[in-house]
Amino acid sequence: MRQEPLPPALAIALPVLGAASILFSWQFLLPWLGVPAYIVPTPTAIFGVFQKSLALFMSNLWPTLIEALAGFVIGNLAGVLLAVVFVHSRVLQAAYFPIVLFFNTIPILALSPIIILIFGLGMTPKIVIAAVICFFPTLVNMIRGLDSASDSEHELFRVLSATRSEVFWSLRLPRALPMLFSSLRIASATAVIGAIVGEWIGSDKGLGALIIQASFNYQSDRLYAAIVLSSSLSIALFAIVVLVERRVIKY
């Protein structure tokens, strides 16, 4: 039986209350249970680190943001374009999709050193890593979306003597947009993950580098603050994708 949707006010209040309960438990319950601050610092301690080292966090946020955004755009654009090619050429799809699938099975932590070996230690390999993570989900969802129109819909377009271009723009693409934005929502988080993984392998700036430095120096409050900032970045990118989706998809 399908459940009724929550009232708008309650749908907003419940996540706020859930987050507040977790923060309250984190702030008071964990210290009361004897969890050391050097393992799990309290939210107030993390906020204090933000206040004291705001310039440090902002200087490391920008490289990660640029890498994640560039990887997001490049990876998703490549996935969309290749999906269009595969849908219009079953021969190319049969020949090269298994190869793409094989590369997707390689763990990104194993692939990252190879990418850095090829592109060096600058910003480029981090962008490539973020793009690689975004690429495959978008490719798969876009292929499914472009192929999701029914046979009767294709038959209608043939009866109307529609060209291949008209079929693509008026039928295939509108059918694919919901699946495309589903993959874009996922990619908004994985792009940040890819940038941070690239910074772990080889970088002296960025949130990934800051996380590694804080871990080695046993600065748990700075470590948690960097993690919170990277998570906030992913949430912000996710929210932007959702807003764009609501503007683009009206049907």
N, C-alpha and C positions, 0 to 999 in steps of 0.2 A: 504494500500500500504506500502510495506516494505521500510524503509528509508535506504539510503546508509550509510555505516560506515564513521566516520570522519577520515580524514588523521591523521597518527600517531603523527605528530608534534602538530596538533590542539587538539588531544585527550589528550595530556600531558599539553598543555598550558592552556586550559580552566579550569581544576580543580585548577591549580596554581593561575590563575586570580580570580577565585571564592573565594578561600581561602584568597587571598590578599585583596579583596574587603571587606570581612567580618572582617578581622583583622583591616583594615583601619577604617571602621565604628565603630568597637568596641573601637579603640584607641581614635578617635577624635569626632565621632558623639554622643556617649552616654554621655561623659562629657559635650558636648555642650548642650545637652538636659536636663542637670541637674541631671543625675543619679548619686547618691552618690558613692564614691569609696568603701565605706564599704559594699555596696550591690553588685556592679559589678566592681571589680578592672580592670584596663587597662592591656593589654598584656605586656607592659613594666614593670608594677608593679609585675606581675606574674613572668616574667623572672628574675626580680631582686630578688625575693624570692628564686628562683632556685639557683641563684649565691650565695646568702648568706647562704642558708641552704642545700647545695648540699649533704653533708654527712648525714644529717637527712633523706632526701628523699631516698637516696640510701640504707640506713640501713632498711628502711621500704619497699622498693621495693622488696628486695630479698625474704622475707617471702611470700609476695603475689605471686611472680613469681613461687616459688617452689610449693605453694598450687595449683595455677592455672594449672601448667604443670602436676602435679601428678593427679589432678582431671580430667584433659583433657584425659590423657592416660587411667586411670582406668575406667572412665565413658564410653568412646568410645569403649574400648576393651570389657567391659561387654555388651554393646549394640550390638556389632558385633557378639560376641559369642552366646548370647541369640537369636539373629535373625537367626543364622545358625541352632540352635536347633529347633526353631519354624517352620522354613521352611521345615525341614526334619521330623517333627512330628506334624501333624495337630491336633492330640489329645491334646498334651501339649499346643499348641498355643490356642486352644479353651478353655482350662481349665485355663491358667494362664495369657494370654494377657489382659483379662478384669481386673484382679487384678493389673497388672502393670499400666493399664490405670487409675484405681482408685487412685493409689498412685501419679500419675502424676497430678491429679486434686488438690492435696493439695498444697496451696501456699507455696513457699519455705521459706517465712518469718515465716509461722506457723510451718513448719517442722524443721527449723534450731534450735530452742531451744530444741526440742526433741533430735536431733542429738548431740548437745553439752552436753545435760544431760547424754546421753549414753557414749560418747567418752571423755568427759572432756573438758578442756580449752586449750589443746595443739594444735598442727598443724593438728592432725588427723581429727577432726570434720570439719575443713575448707576444707580439701581435699575431705571428703565425700560429703559435700554440693556441691562443684564444680563438683564432679563426678555425683551426682544425677541430676543436671541441664543438663549435657551433655548427659546423658544416653538415655532418651526417644526419642528425635529427631533422634538420630543415630539408635536406634532400629527400629523405624517406617520406616525410609528411607532405611535401609538395608533390611528389609523384602520386601519392594516394589521392591527394586533393584534385589534381588535374585529371585523374582517371575516375573521379567519383560521379561524374554525370551519367545518367541512365541511358540505355540504348534508345528509348523513346525520345529523349531530348536530342540526342545526336541525329536521329531520324528526322525530327522536326526541322533541324537546321539544314539537313540535306534537301528536304522538300522545299525549303525557302531559298535554296541555291546559295547558301552562305559559304564564303571562302574559308580557308584554313585560318586565316588571321581573324576573321569575324567569329569563328567558333571559339578561338582561344580567348579573345577579349570579352566576348559576351556570354560564354558558357563555362569554359574550363577555368578561367581565372576567378570569376565570382564563386565557383564551387570550391576552389582551392584556398581562398582567403581565410576562412575559419581555421583550417588546419595549419596554414602558414603562421597565423598569429599564435596558435598553440605552441608551435615550435619556437617562435620568437620569444614567448614568455619564458620558456625553458632556457633559451640561449642568453637571455638577459642576466641570468645567474651564472651560467657556465662560462660566459665570457670573462667574468671577474675571476672565477676559479682558474681559468687558463692563464690569465695574466699573472696571478699570484704564484701559480706553479712554475711559470717561467722565471719569475723573480727568485724563487727558491733555488733553482738550479744555478743561476749565475747572474747576480745583480747586487749593486750596492745602494739602490734606491727603489722606492715603491713599498707598498704595504707588505708584500711577500718578504722582501729583504728586512723590513722592520720586525716582522714576526720572528724570523730566524735570529736576528740580533738579540731581540728580547728573550728568546728561549735560551740562547747560549749564555746570556748575562744574568739569567735567573730573575728577570724583571717581569714578574707575573702580571702586575697591574698594567704595564705597558703592553704586554702580550695580549691580554684580554681586550684592552682598548683598541688595539689594531684589528683584532678579530671583529669587534663590534662595528668598527668603522667600515671594514670590508663588507660585512653583512648589510650595513645600511646602504652602501653603494649598490649592492645587488637589488635591494628592495626599491631603491629610487629608479633604477633602470627598468625593473619590472613594472613599476607604476606608470612610467612613461609609455611603455609598450601597450599597457591596458588602455590608457587614455587615447593613444593613436588608434587602437583597434575600435574603440567606441565611436570615433569620428569617421573611420573608413567604412566599417561594416554597419550598415543601417538596416539590413534585411535579416 
